[in-house]
Amino acid sequence: IIPLACFSLSFNKERLSRMALRSWVTEVLGKLVSIDRKARKIHIRSSQHPDKHEVLSYDHLIVATGLQYQVPHPVGLYGNMEEDEVRKEFVQPSNVFTVNDEYDADYFLFYVKTVLVKSPDHVVVFGSTIDVYSCVRCLLNCGIKGFRIILARKPLADGEPTCFNNPKVEDEVDKNFESGERSLSGVDGEWEAYSCDAIINFDEKRVDFDAFKALNDSCIVFDSRVVIDSEFHTNDICIRAAGPVTKFSRRYHADNCLTQLLLRRSGQRSEENLYHFIKICHKEATVVNLLALSLLRLFDPTVEVDEAEEAERKSSLYNLVPLYHKPKVLYCILPANMFYLDVRKPDLKVPLEEARKQPNFGNEYETGAPDGDQGYFMIHVNAYRCVQSITCVSKSPIRCGNLVCLYGKNEKLLNRLVSRFDEGLIPDLFAYFEEPWAMALFHDRFEDLMQEIRQILMDSPPAPLGDDPESMTSFTQKVREIIEENMEMKPSGVGQSYGRLPELWVQAGH
């Protein structure tokens, strides 16, 4: 398996297959070219017959086209021609590539194995995103020699963080390039000239032109992105939008918030060949859940809604940006076969040096090194003792699903992580989170258990241990009932675990 770009863990092939979407959803392959709002129809350009347009009717339309890497158009070479005219005249060279979906990835890999491997000229990878490094690693594994690869990294703006935003990881990646690949950096827009057989563009993602034209011609409010409110509505009651193609209305005073928070990517394996591996998905899990809840009452008549409470909720959220509780997850394989995982809070990305100066930043706890056999593990605990970000680099595959579950947890739930680390009892965080005590944190219903316990504490909080032992016993009994009911476990099957539950609960600081 050779991943050609980075991906998240929200919508992978295994999860989608378990949902059995093909049994419930009709999939139409094509590209949106126009929207007829009055007739409630959309026109799709067929992928098999580009000259033919298919017309689909809709009751409710959800626009989630995301952002794509674009082929640069040399507007300056055409004099005073308008950009629309340049797009009609410009013919994309056959050796200029952008990878936005599975078909693009398969076609590029086919070109690499049939043309580039046999050619002696250079291959230029352009951009400043983390996809650049995944692409370089893919080229190396396909047989392209390191001295032929030119990494053209776009200069960053003032105050703009790098894609890794971690000096240790950046130094290790740069060290790998110095040992094989050639690195080209731009200074003040001046570039050196190279002859090359192919250019792969991973510059900044933008809205697809055809999608923009379809939305703009149908009078959907478009202000560099599709403008939505906190309920995902556009200016058309029947059209909603979600993902990085959207932005909040200016009355929210959060112009760049939604795009920065929601830009996520997801990998998916090709059914015909696992060797060709990529799927770009622009729908963040939290956003999809919120959007589904807003649509549920339209399709499920059994949902009971209190009109007064609903009106009060909408009025209270009218000018407020929704809160997002799930993390941004990024996973890829870097050159030298280093597995990289980044889990962080969904907020605007700032340089690490500036973030450390904030009063509520907290502390970072690190073990290992990126170039060591143990691997590099950094966990950031904020001032409120909650896990805010996780960065891992390892030569072995990372158990991403487990480590993502640590996000947002209080450090006391992690077996008093901070105190144990300060005492020098944790030499390796990878091994620490593989110990038996951590398995409960990774269970898919652990959050439900915690919610039930919180509800018990709110309804009848137990007295401090020592003042009223019966209250603690009653609390423990209720927790046992929850475990027996939700997880279908019996006291005889868990041995001494139940007897240790009060002790473990007190040790966790509750």
VEXBA-744406 format. One record per residue (C-alpha): residue number from 1; x negated, y negated, z negated. Coordinates in steps of 0.05 Angstrom, whole numbers, plus 5000, padded with zeros to 4 digits. Example, Ala and Ser with C-alpha at 12.3 -4.5 7.8 and 13.67 -1.06 7.14 Angstrom:
<atoms>
   nr     u     v     w
    1  4754  5090  4844
    2  4727  5021  4857
</atoms>
This chain:
<atoms>
   nr     u     v     w
    1  5000  5000  5000
    2  4970  4933  5021
    3  5009  4873  4995
    4  5002  4814  5043
    5  5029  4762  4995
    6  5045  4753  4921
    7  5112  4773  4894
    8  5154  4772  4831
    9  5192  4828  4796
   10  5263  4802  4804
   11  5288  4837  4866
   12  5244  4895  4885
   13  5261  4954  4930
   14  5275  5002  4873
   15  5324  4954  4838
   16  5361  4938  4902
   17  5368  5011  4920
   18  5399  5026  4851
   19  5450  4972  4863
   20  5474  5007  4927
   21  5485  4941  4962
   22  5494  4974  5030
   23  5557  5008  5003
   24  5589  4942  4985
   25  5556  4888  5028
   26  5555  4881  5103
   27  5487  4859  5127
   28  5480  4817  5190
   29  5411  4804  5218
   30  5403  4736  5249
   31  5388  4662  5238
   32  5437  4607  5218
   33  5442  4555  5273
   34  5507  4517  5258
   35  5564  4510  5208
   36  5636  4492  5227
   37  5664  4467  5161
   38  5733  4452  5189
   39  5744  4522  5217
   40  5702  4554  5162
   41  5657  4590  5210
   42  5582  4597  5217
   43  5542  4612  5280
   44  5486  4664  5275
   45  5432  4672  5327
   46  5423  4747  5336
   47  5352  4773  5324
   48  5361  4825  5380
   49  5393  4777  5430
   50  5367  4706  5417
   51  5411  4677  5473
   52  5475  4702  5440
   53  5508  4672  5379
   54  5552  4711  5332
   55  5609  4676  5297
   56  5627  4694  5225
   57  5685  4667  5184
   58  5680  4652  5110
   59  5721  4633  5051
   60  5662  4615  5008
   61  5592  4603  5035
   62  5528  4608  4994
   63  5466  4576  5024
   64  5402  4608  4997
   65  5354  4603  5055
   66  5295  4585  5011
   67  5231  4553  5038
   68  5185  4580  5091
   69  5115  4570  5116
   70  5118  4530  5181
   71  5077  4532  5244
   72  5042  4464  5250
   73  5065  4424  5310
   74  5013  4378  5341
   75  5058  4317  5346
   76  5000  4269  5359
   77  4980  4305  5423
   78  5047  4288  5456
   79  5042  4213  5452
   80  5106  4177  5431
   81  5152  4237  5439
   82  5202  4249  5383
   83  5191  4309  5338
   84  5253  4344  5365
   85  5226  4338  5436
   86  5158  4363  5414
   87  5191  4425  5383
   88  5223  4440  5451
   89  5159  4430  5490
   90  5111  4463  5440
   91  5098  4537  5450
   92  5070  4573  5389
   93  5003  4604  5405
   94  5003  4680  5400
   95  4945  4679  5350
   96  4977  4630  5300
   97  5016  4666  5245
   98  5061  4651  5187
   99  5086  4706  5140
  100  5156  4693  5114
  101  5191  4760  5118
  102  5179  4833  5129
  103  5180  4828  5205
  104  5126  4774  5204
  105  5083  4817  5158
  106  5091  4880  5201
  107  5075  4842  5265
  108  5014  4808  5235
  109  4986  4874  5207
  110  4997  4906  5275
  111  4958  4849  5307
  112  4902  4857  5256
  113  4893  4931  5269
  114  4899  4928  5344
  115  4864  4862  5361
  116  4826  4829  5304
  117  4788  4892  5281
  118  4758  4899  5350
  119  4741  4826  5359
  120  4676  4794  5332
  121  4703  4723  5323
  122  4727  4689  5259
  123  4794  4693  5225
  124  4818  4629  5190
  125  4864  4632  5130
  126  4891  4562  5114
  127  4927  4537  5052
  128  4920  4526  4978
  129  4973  4574  4951
  130  4959  4641  4918
  131  4984  4677  4981
  132  4918  4657  5013
  133  4879  4703  4966
  134  4927  4761  4975
  135  4921  4754  5051
  136  4844  4753  5047
  137  4845  4817  5006
  138  4892  4849  5057
  139  4846  4830  5115
  140  4786  4861  5079
  141  4823  4926  5066
  142  4844  4928  5140
  143  4771  4929  5161
  144  4756  4855  5174
  145  4685  4840  5152
  146  4677  4787  5098
  147  4631  4742  5139
  148  4686  4735  5192
  149  4738  4708  5144
  150  4740  4632  5135
  151  4782  4608  5076
  152  4804  4537  5092
  153  4831  4510  5026
  154  4872  4447  5031
  155  4847  4391  4985
  156  4891  4382  4923
  157  4923  4315  4906
  158  4902  4277  4844
  159  4929  4312  4782
  160  4954  4372  4821
  161  4936  4439  4788
  162  4906  4497  4826
  163  4948  4558  4841
  164  4916  4596  4783
  165  4911  4539  4733
  166  4861  4579  4693
  167  4786  4563  4698
  168  4763  4634  4681
  169  4806  4666  4736
  170  4785  4613  4786
  171  4711  4623  4772
  172  4717  4698  4781
  173  4755  4691  4847
  174  4704  4640  4873
  175  4648  4687  4852
  176  4679  4743  4894
  177  4681  4696  4954
  178  4608  4677  4947
  179  4589  4750  4951
  180  4625  4763  5017
  181  4678  4717  5045
  182  4661  4648  5073
  183  4696  4590  5039
  184  4711  4525  5075
  185  4735  4464  5035
  186  4764  4401  5065
  187  4739  4332  5042
  188  4780  4270  5058
  189  4814  4305  5115
  190  4748  4320  5152
  191  4740  4391  5175
  192  4687  4431  5210
  193  4703  4463  5277
  194  4703  4538  5285
  195  4723  4584  5341
  196  4770  4637  5316
  197  4814  4694  5339
  198  4871  4680  5292
  199  4897  4628  5242
  200  4943  4647  5185
  201  4979  4587  5156
  202  4997  4588  5082
  203  5005  4513  5074
  204  5062  4483  5034
  205  5130  4515  5044
  206  5185  4471  5074
  207  5257  4477  5095
  208  5266  4514  5161
  209  5283  4466  5217
  210  5342  4506  5244
  211  5371  4511  5174
  212  5362  4436  5163
  213  5394  4420  5230
  214  5454  4466  5215
  215  5465  4434  5147
  216  5453  4363  5170
  217  5498  4368  5232
  218  5554  4394  5187
  219  5548  4333  5142
  220  5523  4371  5081
  221  5487  4321  5037
  222  5413  4332  5048
  223  5360  4292  5011
  224  5296  4330  5029
  225  5335  4390  5000
  226  5408  4410  4996
  227  5438  4367  4941
  228  5478  4406  4888
  229  5507  4394  4819
  230  5500  4436  4756
  231  5553  4485  4783
  232  5516  4496  4849
  233  5568  4457  4889
  234  5550  4417  4951
  235  5594  4361  4976
  236  5639  4416  5006
  237  5681  4453  4955
  238  5674  4518  4995
  239  5598  4515  5003
  240  5550  4529  4947
  241  5474  4531  4948
  242  5419  4559  4904
  243  5344  4571  4904
  244  5285  4527  4924
  245  5323  4499  4984
  246  5365  4458  4934
  247  5354  4398  4889
  248  5398  4365  4837
  249  5435  4302  4853
  250  5397  4238  4836
  251  5444  4223  4779
  252  5409  4279  4741
  253  5342  4242  4746
  254  5308  4308  4761
  255  5290  4304  4835
  256  5233  4354  4834
  257  5256  4397  4776
  258  5296  4450  4812
  259  5247  4462  4868
  260  5189  4471  4820
  261  5228  4517  4773
  262  5259  4563  4824
  263  5203  4577  4874
  264  5194  4651  4865
  265  5175  4707  4911
  266  5193  4780  4910
  267  5159  4840  4942
  268  5195  4898  4975
  269  5168  4959  5009
  270  5186  4974  5081
  271  5228  5036  5089
  272  5191  5061  5151
  273  5120  5050  5127
  274  5097  5035  5056
  275  5033  5008  5086
  276  5070  4947  5111
  277  5092  4915  5048
  278  5124  4847  5038
  279  5191  4816  5025
  280  5199  4743  5009
  281  5258  4729  4964
  282  5277  4659  4943
  283  5332  4673  4892
  284  5308  4668  4821
  285  5343  4718  4775
  286  5370  4666  4726
  287  5398  4623  4781
  288  5431  4683  4815
  289  5464  4703  4749
  290  5491  4633  4737
  291  5516  4628  4809
  292  5550  4696  4803
  293  5586  4674  4739
  294  5611  4611  4772
  295  5640  4653  4829
  296  5667  4710  4787
  297  5733  4677  4769
  298  5747  4665  4842
  299  5746  4739  4858
  300  5764  4774  4793
  301  5836  4758  4771
  302  5825  4795  4705
  303  5776  4742  4679
  304  5810  4701  4626
  305  5790  4628  4623
  306  5812  4577  4572
  307  5826  4515  4614
  308  5814  4467  4556
  309  5747  4498  4538
  310  5727  4502  4610
  311  5743  4428  4621
  312  5704  4409  4558
  313  5645  4451  4581
  314  5644  4419  4649
  315  5649  4349  4621
  316  5592  4362  4573
  317  5547  4389  4629
  318  5567  4338  4681
  319  5502  4299  4678
  320  5458  4352  4645
  321  5408  4397  4679
  322  5421  4471  4664
  323  5373  4507  4619
  324  5334  4567  4646
  325  5310  4619  4596
  326  5277  4671  4639
  327  5204  4663  4659
  328  5171  4652  4726
  329  5134  4715  4745
  330  5078  4721  4796
  331  5042  4785  4813
  332  4991  4799  4867
  333  4926  4835  4884
  334  4866  4789  4892
  335  4801  4803  4930
  336  4756  4855  4898
  337  4821  4894  4882
  338  4837  4852  4820
  339  4909  4857  4797
  340  4936  4790  4775
  341  4998  4776  4733
  342  5023  4707  4712
  343  5084  4698  4668
  344  5101  4628  4646
  345  5155  4581  4624
  346  5199  4553  4681
  347  5176  4481  4677
  348  5137  4432  4719
  349  5066  4456  4729
  350  5012  4411  4700
  351  4937  4422  4696
  352  4916  4465  4638
  353  4870  4412  4609
  354  4928  4362  4604
  355  4975  4415  4576
  356  4926  4431  4520
  357  4930  4358  4497
  358  5005  4362  4484
  359  5023  4365  4409
  360  5067  4427  4415
  361  5019  4466  4460
  362  5000  4517  4406
  363  4942  4565  4416
  364  4915  4614  4467
  365  4891  4683  4449
  366  4844  4718  4497
  367  4810  4785  4502
  368  4762  4812  4554
  369  4737  4779  4618
  370  4763  4780  4690
  371  4701  4817  4714
  372  4699  4868  4658
  373  4725  4939  4656
  374  4772  4920  4598
  375  4805  4865  4638
  376  4825  4795  4619
  377  4888  4783  4577
  378  4910  4713  4555
  379  4973  4702  4516
  380  4996  4631  4499
  381  5036  4621  4435
  382  5066  4552  4428
  383  5074  4510  4365
  384  5139  4546  4349
  385  5104  4614  4348
  386  5137  4639  4412
  387  5103  4668  4472
  388  5104  4616  4528
  389  5057  4645  4580
  390  5017  4708  4596
  391  4959  4715  4645
  392  4928  4782  4660
  393  4872  4803  4707
  394  4852  4876  4711
  395  4818  4925  4758
  396  4873  4975  4741
  397  4948  4966  4757
  398  4984  4925  4705
  399  5048  4947  4672
  400  5084  4884  4692
  401  5154  4904  4670
  402  5132  4914  4598
  403  5090  4851  4593
  404  5145  4807  4621
  405  5189  4829  4562
  406  5141  4794  4514
  407  5160  4725  4540
  408  5199  4683  4491
  409  5188  4731  4433
  410  5166  4705  4366
  411  5095  4728  4348
  412  5121  4762  4285
  413  5161  4809  4329
  414  5095  4827  4362
  415  5071  4859  4297
  416  5045  4792  4270
  417  5001  4780  4331
  418  4971  4714  4307
  419  4948  4737  4239
  420  4920  4803  4265
  421  4882  4767  4320
  422  4853  4717  4272
  423  4830  4774  4228
  424  4794  4806  4286
  425  4839  4868  4289
  426  4857  4861  4363
  427  4796  4872  4408
  428  4839  4890  4469
  429  4909  4861  4481
  430  4922  4911  4536
  431  4913  4969  4487
  432  4949  4931  4432
  433  5014  4927  4471
  434  5009  5001  4490
  435  5013  5023  4418
  436  5076  5061  4396
  437  5104  5004  4355
  438  5112  4961  4418
  439  5156  5010  4455
  440  5219  4981  4423
  441  5203  4912  4452
  442  5204  4941  4522
  443  5271  4976  4516
  444  5323  4946  4563
  445  5373  4939  4506
  446  5326  4908  4455
  447  5356  4839  4467
  448  5426  4867  4454
  449  5401  4896  4388
  450  5370  4829  4368
  451  5435  4793  4385
  452  5475  4841  4342
  453  5427  4831  4284
  454  5432  4755  4291
  455  5507  4761  4290
  456  5505  4802  4226
  457  5459  4751  4193
  458  5506  4695  4212
  459  5568  4731  4187
  460  5539  4756  4121
  461  5466  4736  4110
  462  5432  4783  4060
  463  5403  4756  3995
  464  5327  4754  3989
  465  5295  4821  3973
  466  5292  4831  3898
  467  5352  4787  3881
  468  5406  4833  3908
  469  5381  4902  3932
  470  5452  4923  3949
  471  5458  4866  4000
  472  5394  4890  4034
  473  5421  4961  4034
  474  5486  4938  4065
  475  5448  4900  4119
  476  5405  4960  4135
  477  5468  5004  4140
  478  5498  4956  4191
  479  5434  4958  4233
  480  5437  5034  4231
  481  5509  5032  4256
  482  5489  4988  4314
  483  5433  5035  4334
  484  5477  5096  4329
  485  5533  5064  4369
  486  5494  5030  4424
  487  5434  5076  4433
  488  5470  5141  4416
  489  5419  5162  4363
  490  5432  5204  4301
  491  5394  5201  4235
  492  5373  5273  4242
  493  5341  5258  4309
  494  5297  5201  4289
  495  5263  5229  4228
  496  5234  5178  4182
  497  5247  5118  4228
  498  5311  5100  4193
  499  5279  5103  4124
  500  5225  5054  4147
  501  5273  5005  4179
  502  5280  4958  4118
  503  5206  4959  4108
  504  5191  4943  4181
  505  5244  4889  4181
  506  5213  4855  4120
  507  5143  4861  4149
  508  5168  4826  4212
  509  5183  4765  4169
  510  5260  4768  4171
</atoms>
